[in-house]
Amino acid sequence: MGRTYFVEEAIGQYLSDLSTKLKPYVTGLLIGQCSPQRDYVIRAVRTPPKEEQKEDNISPSKLASVDEEWITTHASQVSRMLPGGLLVLGVFMIATPELSKDSQNALRRLIFSVEKSLTKRRLWKPAEEEVSDRAALQICSATKKVVCRTYDVRDPKSSAKPADWKYQSALSASWLALDCTVNVNIHIPLLSTAPNHDLEKNTKNGLNRWSKQIEDSVFLINGQVKDDDTELLEGQKKLRGNTQSSTQLSDVKVLTQLSQGSSHRSTATVQVCSGSINLKGAVKCRAYIHNNKPKVKEAIQALKRDIINTLSDRCEILFEDLIINEGPHKKNFEREYHVLPQRLFVPVAGSSVMLSDYKFRDEADGEIQERFVEMLDQSVQAEDIHIAEEINT
């Protein structure tokens, strides 16, 4: 029995429009949420054209020329713009009938390389029981025939399994949101033995240790500790007869353990340090969860991942920005103060889910709007950009 993908109705129109515009093939990403029973696809996003394709208005004619690196880079950029609970669920390809025979092999390669690139950046490990199937959607541009298959990304030898692709209207119009603000104060020592003060590597190691603290934290949902296997909405009134996009928002508090219990023996290590990195501020975190009887466990896992991702993504963005502006060889790290980018949220039409991005203090709204068009093929009005945090983060 294969998996079933419930798909936002507007995606059907989006894919159909792409198939008439772009020949002989077009690739893109599927964005959504996995759950034990069923999977949800709430966005499809075409791969942005490269500069030279934009200029000459050409697209490559052979599937052998599918640019894996370009597509995986796009997936990494898009995954930063997804709040907790959303992930890149798969890859689609719309191709002419002549190319359809080869497109399944191309899709398989893409699924594994996208997953490999996304896994490399994560500071959390997937749970044993987690869904590891990813979708390969193939559409014939002439007949419009849709074929959906899945591959198990944990098994490099896995073969394709058939899956159902079902359109549904207002799929994510009343998903549940969990919101929390986490006060961060992370101290990362820089060992004097570390070569060249590799700031990025040291920061990642420090974030790794901190992410384990987040994994072990206690989460209060609307002031209560709830059992993992209870339903998230237990005891709450359901919103009836409202198909407009409406969010049921849960406020979450995160309690991190100050010290380990007496059962853990602790040993102190003395290390010679030449400096330290301090990450301080309040970060705004958010996760979305489907409304088909979600479990507390699913919701908290989505929020934990958002907390970990939002901080590691910002550090990554800051280091990329420093390399662009100051070059990779800057070594004299005296006392410096850098402001990590702020988080912002942007609504998705017909959905209660908002997408996310990050903005430096000197970045104009126009740059963010351009990024949404390029990365997510979505035009955004300046007034729809909601900055979620104070500037002192």
TIROTOR-306907 format. One record per residue (C-alpha): residue in one letter; z, x, y. Coordinates in steps of 0.25 Angstrom, whole numbers, padded with zeros to 4 digits, always signed. Layout:
BEGIN
DOGU  res     zz     xx     yy
DOGU    a      Z      X      Y
...
END
This chain:
BEGIN
DOGU  res     zz     xx     yy
DOGU    m  +0000  +0000  +0000
DOGU    g  -0005  +0006  +0013
DOGU    r  +0002  +0006  +0027
DOGU    t  -0001  -0005  +0037
DOGU    y  -0004  -0002  +0051
DOGU    f  -0001  -0013  +0061
DOGU    v  -0010  -0010  +0073
DOGU    e  -0009  -0014  +0088
DOGU    e  -0021  -0024  +0090
DOGU    a  -0026  -0016  +0102
DOGU    i  -0029  -0004  +0094
DOGU    g  -0040  -0011  +0087
DOGU    q  -0047  -0013  +0100
DOGU    y  -0044  +0001  +0104
DOGU    l  -0050  +0007  +0092
DOGU    s  -0062  -0003  +0093
DOGU    d  -0065  +0002  +0107
DOGU    l  -0064  +0017  +0103
DOGU    s  -0074  +0014  +0091
DOGU    t  -0085  +0009  +0101
DOGU    k  -0083  +0020  +0111
DOGU    l  -0081  +0033  +0103
DOGU    k  -0091  +0038  +0093
DOGU    p  -0093  +0044  +0083
DOGU    y  -0078  +0044  +0081
DOGU    v  -0064  +0043  +0088
DOGU    t  -0050  +0047  +0083
DOGU    g  -0036  +0043  +0088
DOGU    l  -0022  +0041  +0085
DOGU    l  -0014  +0029  +0080
DOGU    i  +0000  +0027  +0086
DOGU    g  +0011  +0018  +0081
DOGU    q  +0023  +0017  +0072
DOGU    c  +0026  +0018  +0057
DOGU    s  +0036  +0010  +0050
DOGU    p  +0040  +0009  +0036
DOGU    q  +0033  -0005  +0034
DOGU    r  +0021  -0004  +0043
DOGU    d  +0014  +0005  +0054
DOGU    y  +0011  +0001  +0068
DOGU    v  -0001  +0006  +0077
DOGU    i  +0001  +0003  +0091
DOGU    r  -0009  +0013  +0098
DOGU    a  -0022  +0020  +0094
DOGU    v  -0027  +0032  +0103
DOGU    r  -0040  +0039  +0103
DOGU    t  -0040  +0054  +0103
DOGU    p  -0043  +0058  +0117
DOGU    p  -0057  +0065  +0119
DOGU    k  -0057  +0080  +0122
DOGU    e  -0062  +0085  +0136
DOGU    e  -0076  +0089  +0131
DOGU    q  -0078  +0075  +0124
DOGU    k  -0073  +0068  +0137
DOGU    e  -0084  +0076  +0145
DOGU    d  -0095  +0075  +0135
DOGU    n  -0091  +0061  +0130
DOGU    i  -0094  +0065  +0116
DOGU    s  -0086  +0064  +0104
DOGU    p  -0087  +0073  +0091
DOGU    s  -0097  +0067  +0081
DOGU    k  -0091  +0073  +0068
DOGU    l  -0077  +0070  +0062
DOGU    a  -0076  +0085  +0059
DOGU    s  -0075  +0087  +0074
DOGU    v  -0062  +0078  +0074
DOGU    d  -0053  +0087  +0083
DOGU    e  -0040  +0087  +0075
DOGU    e  -0032  +0095  +0085
DOGU    w  -0036  +0086  +0096
DOGU    i  -0032  +0074  +0089
DOGU    t  -0018  +0080  +0084
DOGU    t  -0015  +0085  +0099
DOGU    h  -0018  +0071  +0104
DOGU    a  -0008  +0065  +0093
DOGU    s  +0002  +0075  +0097
DOGU    q  +0001  +0071  +0112
DOGU    v  +0001  +0056  +0109
DOGU    s  +0013  +0057  +0100
DOGU    r  +0021  +0062  +0112
DOGU    m  +0017  +0049  +0119
DOGU    l  +0023  +0040  +0108
DOGU    p  +0037  +0035  +0109
DOGU    g  +0047  +0035  +0097
DOGU    g  +0041  +0026  +0086
DOGU    l  +0027  +0029  +0089
DOGU    l  +0018  +0040  +0082
DOGU    v  +0004  +0044  +0079
DOGU    l  +0002  +0035  +0067
DOGU    g  -0012  +0040  +0063
DOGU    v  -0026  +0043  +0067
DOGU    f  -0039  +0034  +0069
DOGU    m  -0053  +0037  +0069
DOGU    i  -0065  +0028  +0073
DOGU    a  -0078  +0034  +0067
DOGU    t  -0092  +0030  +0065
DOGU    p  -0096  +0026  +0051
DOGU    e  -0103  +0040  +0048
DOGU    l  -0090  +0047  +0051
DOGU    s  -0081  +0037  +0043
DOGU    k  -0081  +0045  +0030
DOGU    d  -0075  +0057  +0037
DOGU    s  -0066  +0050  +0046
DOGU    q  -0055  +0048  +0035
DOGU    n  -0054  +0063  +0033
DOGU    a  -0053  +0066  +0048
DOGU    l  -0042  +0055  +0049
DOGU    r  -0034  +0061  +0038
DOGU    r  -0035  +0075  +0044
DOGU    l  -0031  +0070  +0058
DOGU    i  -0019  +0062  +0053
DOGU    f  -0013  +0074  +0046
DOGU    s  -0016  +0084  +0058
DOGU    v  -0010  +0074  +0068
DOGU    e  +0003  +0072  +0060
DOGU    k  +0004  +0087  +0058
DOGU    s  +0003  +0089  +0073
DOGU    l  +0013  +0078  +0076
DOGU    t  +0023  +0082  +0066
DOGU    k  +0023  +0096  +0071
DOGU    r  +0029  +0092  +0084
DOGU    r  +0040  +0082  +0079
DOGU    l  +0054  +0086  +0079
DOGU    w  +0058  +0076  +0069
DOGU    k  +0055  +0074  +0055
DOGU    p  +0049  +0061  +0049
DOGU    a  +0059  +0053  +0040
DOGU    e  +0056  +0053  +0025
DOGU    e  +0053  +0038  +0024
DOGU    e  +0044  +0039  +0036
DOGU    v  +0030  +0033  +0036
DOGU    s  +0020  +0046  +0035
DOGU    d  +0007  +0038  +0034
DOGU    r  -0003  +0040  +0046
DOGU    a  -0015  +0031  +0048
DOGU    a  -0029  +0035  +0048
DOGU    l  -0038  +0024  +0054
DOGU    q  -0053  +0025  +0053
DOGU    i  -0062  +0015  +0060
DOGU    c  -0077  +0014  +0059
DOGU    s  -0083  +0013  +0073
DOGU    a  -0095  +0005  +0067
DOGU    t  -0088  -0005  +0058
DOGU    k  -0074  -0004  +0065
DOGU    k  -0068  -0004  +0050
DOGU    v  -0054  +0001  +0051
DOGU    v  -0048  +0010  +0039
DOGU    c  -0034  +0014  +0040
DOGU    r  -0028  +0024  +0030
DOGU    t  -0015  +0032  +0030
DOGU    y  -0011  +0046  +0026
DOGU    d  +0003  +0051  +0023
DOGU    v  +0005  +0063  +0033
DOGU    r  +0016  +0068  +0025
DOGU    d  +0007  +0071  +0013
DOGU    p  -0005  +0080  +0017
DOGU    k  -0013  +0076  +0004
DOGU    s  -0011  +0061  +0007
DOGU    s  -0023  +0052  +0005
DOGU    a  -0027  +0040  +0013
DOGU    k  -0020  +0027  +0011
DOGU    p  -0026  +0013  +0016
DOGU    a  -0018  +0006  +0027
DOGU    d  -0019  -0007  +0034
DOGU    w  -0023  -0008  +0049
DOGU    k  -0018  -0021  +0055
DOGU    y  -0020  -0025  +0070
DOGU    q  -0008  -0033  +0076
DOGU    s  -0007  -0038  +0090
DOGU    a  +0005  -0034  +0099
DOGU    l  +0010  -0025  +0088
DOGU    s  +0020  -0017  +0097
DOGU    a  +0022  -0027  +0107
DOGU    s  +0037  -0028  +0104
DOGU    w  +0041  -0015  +0098
DOGU    l  +0055  -0011  +0100
DOGU    a  +0059  +0001  +0109
DOGU    l  +0071  +0010  +0108
DOGU    d  +0074  +0018  +0120
DOGU    c  +0084  +0029  +0123
DOGU    t  +0087  +0040  +0133
DOGU    v  +0092  +0053  +0126
DOGU    n  +0100  +0063  +0134
DOGU    v  +0095  +0077  +0130
DOGU    n  +0102  +0090  +0132
DOGU    i  +0097  +0100  +0122
DOGU    h  +0100  +0115  +0123
DOGU    i  +0091  +0124  +0116
DOGU    p  +0095  +0139  +0115
DOGU    l  +0084  +0149  +0116
DOGU    l  +0087  +0161  +0107
DOGU    s  +0085  +0174  +0112
DOGU    t  +0078  +0178  +0099
DOGU    a  +0067  +0167  +0101
DOGU    p  +0054  +0173  +0105
DOGU    n  +0049  +0171  +0119
DOGU    h  +0059  +0160  +0122
DOGU    d  +0049  +0150  +0115
DOGU    l  +0054  +0138  +0123
DOGU    e  +0046  +0128  +0116
DOGU    k  +0050  +0132  +0102
DOGU    n  +0065  +0133  +0106
DOGU    t  +0064  +0119  +0112
DOGU    k  +0058  +0113  +0100
DOGU    n  +0069  +0119  +0091
DOGU    g  +0080  +0114  +0101
DOGU    l  +0073  +0100  +0100
DOGU    n  +0073  +0101  +0085
DOGU    r  +0088  +0102  +0085
DOGU    w  +0090  +0091  +0095
DOGU    s  +0081  +0082  +0087
DOGU    k  +0090  +0083  +0075
DOGU    q  +0101  +0078  +0084
DOGU    i  +0093  +0066  +0088
DOGU    e  +0090  +0063  +0074
DOGU    d  +0105  +0063  +0071
DOGU    s  +0108  +0054  +0083
DOGU    v  +0114  +0040  +0083
DOGU    f  +0106  +0030  +0090
DOGU    l  +0112  +0017  +0096
DOGU    i  +0102  +0006  +0097
DOGU    n  +0106  -0004  +0108
DOGU    g  +0120  +0002  +0107
DOGU    q  +0121  +0001  +0092
DOGU    v  +0120  +0010  +0080
DOGU    k  +0111  +0003  +0070
DOGU    d  +0109  +0005  +0055
DOGU    d  +0096  +0012  +0052
DOGU    d  +0090  +0001  +0043
DOGU    t  +0094  -0011  +0052
DOGU    e  +0082  -0017  +0060
DOGU    l  +0082  -0013  +0074
DOGU    l  +0081  -0027  +0079
DOGU    e  +0092  -0032  +0071
DOGU    g  +0101  -0041  +0079
DOGU    q  +0091  -0041  +0091
DOGU    k  +0083  -0053  +0095
DOGU    k  +0069  -0052  +0093
DOGU    l  +0059  -0055  +0104
DOGU    r  +0051  -0067  +0101
DOGU    g  +0038  -0072  +0105
DOGU    n  +0035  -0060  +0114
DOGU    t  +0023  -0053  +0110
DOGU    q  +0022  -0046  +0124
DOGU    s  +0025  -0032  +0123
DOGU    s  +0041  -0032  +0124
DOGU    t  +0050  -0021  +0119
DOGU    q  +0064  -0023  +0113
DOGU    l  +0071  -0011  +0118
DOGU    s  +0083  -0004  +0111
DOGU    d  +0091  +0005  +0119
DOGU    v  +0096  +0017  +0111
DOGU    k  +0107  +0028  +0113
DOGU    v  +0106  +0041  +0105
DOGU    l  +0119  +0047  +0101
DOGU    t  +0118  +0062  +0097
DOGU    q  +0129  +0068  +0089
DOGU    l  +0137  +0078  +0097
DOGU    s  +0141  +0086  +0085
DOGU    q  +0139  +0086  +0070
DOGU    g  +0151  +0080  +0062
DOGU    s  +0161  +0088  +0055
DOGU    s  +0154  +0088  +0042
DOGU    h  +0144  +0098  +0048
DOGU    r  +0148  +0112  +0049
DOGU    s  +0143  +0118  +0062
DOGU    t  +0140  +0133  +0064
DOGU    a  +0138  +0139  +0077
DOGU    t  +0127  +0149  +0079
DOGU    v  +0126  +0160  +0091
DOGU    q  +0113  +0163  +0095
DOGU    v  +0108  +0172  +0107
DOGU    c  +0100  +0164  +0117
DOGU    s  +0092  +0168  +0129
DOGU    g  +0091  +0154  +0135
DOGU    s  +0091  +0139  +0132
DOGU    i  +0083  +0127  +0134
DOGU    n  +0090  +0114  +0139
DOGU    l  +0083  +0100  +0137
DOGU    k  +0091  +0090  +0146
DOGU    g  +0088  +0076  +0150
DOGU    a  +0087  +0061  +0146
DOGU    v  +0075  +0057  +0138
DOGU    k  +0070  +0043  +0136
DOGU    c  +0066  +0040  +0122
DOGU    r  +0059  +0027  +0116
DOGU    a  +0055  +0022  +0103
DOGU    y  +0047  +0010  +0098
DOGU    i  +0048  +0003  +0085
DOGU    h  +0040  -0008  +0079
DOGU    n  +0046  -0022  +0078
DOGU    n  +0044  -0025  +0063
DOGU    k  +0059  -0024  +0060
DOGU    p  +0061  -0010  +0063
DOGU    k  +0073  -0002  +0058
DOGU    v  +0083  +0005  +0067
DOGU    k  +0080  +0018  +0059
DOGU    e  +0065  +0017  +0063
DOGU    a  +0069  +0014  +0078
DOGU    i  +0079  +0026  +0079
DOGU    q  +0069  +0036  +0072
DOGU    a  +0058  +0032  +0082
DOGU    l  +0068  +0034  +0094
DOGU    k  +0074  +0048  +0088
DOGU    r  +0059  +0053  +0087
DOGU    d  +0056  +0049  +0101
DOGU    i  +0069  +0056  +0106
DOGU    i  +0065  +0069  +0099
DOGU    n  +0050  +0068  +0102
DOGU    t  +0052  +0065  +0117
DOGU    l  +0059  +0077  +0120
DOGU    s  +0051  +0087  +0111
DOGU    d  +0038  +0081  +0117
DOGU    r  +0043  +0083  +0131
DOGU    c  +0047  +0098  +0128
DOGU    e  +0033  +0100  +0122
DOGU    i  +0026  +0094  +0134
DOGU    l  +0034  +0103  +0143
DOGU    f  +0031  +0115  +0135
DOGU    e  +0016  +0112  +0135
DOGU    d  +0017  +0109  +0151
DOGU    l  +0024  +0123  +0153
DOGU    i  +0013  +0130  +0145
DOGU    i  +0002  +0124  +0153
DOGU    n  +0009  +0126  +0166
DOGU    e  +0016  +0140  +0163
DOGU    g  +0008  +0146  +0152
DOGU    p  +0014  +0149  +0138
DOGU    h  +0019  +0163  +0141
DOGU    k  +0030  +0159  +0151
DOGU    k  +0042  +0167  +0146
DOGU    n  +0053  +0168  +0157
DOGU    f  +0060  +0156  +0155
DOGU    e  +0071  +0157  +0165
DOGU    r  +0079  +0144  +0168
DOGU    e  +0069  +0134  +0169
DOGU    y  +0069  +0119  +0171
DOGU    h  +0058  +0110  +0165
DOGU    v  +0058  +0095  +0166
DOGU    l  +0053  +0089  +0153
DOGU    p  +0042  +0077  +0155
DOGU    q  +0048  +0063  +0157
DOGU    r  +0045  +0052  +0147
DOGU    l  +0037  +0040  +0151
DOGU    f  +0032  +0027  +0144
DOGU    v  +0019  +0019  +0145
DOGU    p  +0017  +0005  +0139
DOGU    v  +0007  +0002  +0129
DOGU    a  -0001  -0011  +0132
DOGU    g  +0003  -0023  +0122
DOGU    s  +0015  -0015  +0116
DOGU    s  +0030  -0013  +0119
DOGU    v  +0028  +0002  +0116
DOGU    m  +0027  +0012  +0127
DOGU    l  +0020  +0026  +0125
DOGU    s  +0027  +0038  +0131
DOGU    d  +0023  +0051  +0138
DOGU    y  +0029  +0062  +0147
DOGU    k  +0027  +0066  +0161
DOGU    f  +0031  +0078  +0169
DOGU    r  +0036  +0076  +0183
DOGU    d  +0024  +0081  +0190
DOGU    e  +0014  +0073  +0181
DOGU    a  +0007  +0061  +0188
DOGU    d  +0006  +0047  +0181
DOGU    g  -0009  +0050  +0181
DOGU    e  -0007  +0061  +0171
DOGU    i  +0001  +0052  +0162
DOGU    q  -0010  +0041  +0163
DOGU    e  -0020  +0051  +0159
DOGU    r  -0012  +0056  +0147
DOGU    f  -0011  +0042  +0142
DOGU    v  -0026  +0039  +0143
DOGU    e  -0029  +0052  +0136
DOGU    m  -0018  +0052  +0125
DOGU    l  -0016  +0037  +0122
DOGU    d  -0029  +0031  +0128
DOGU    q  -0020  +0022  +0136
DOGU    s  -0021  +0020  +0151
DOGU    v  -0008  +0019  +0158
DOGU    q  -0005  +0013  +0172
DOGU    a  +0005  +0022  +0180
DOGU    e  +0015  +0011  +0182
DOGU    d  +0016  +0010  +0167
DOGU    i  +0021  +0024  +0165
DOGU    h  +0036  +0023  +0164
DOGU    i  +0044  +0036  +0166
DOGU    a  +0056  +0035  +0156
DOGU    e  +0065  +0046  +0161
DOGU    e  +0071  +0052  +0173
DOGU    i  +0065  +0065  +0178
DOGU    n  +0077  +0074  +0174
DOGU    t  +0073  +0074  +0159
END
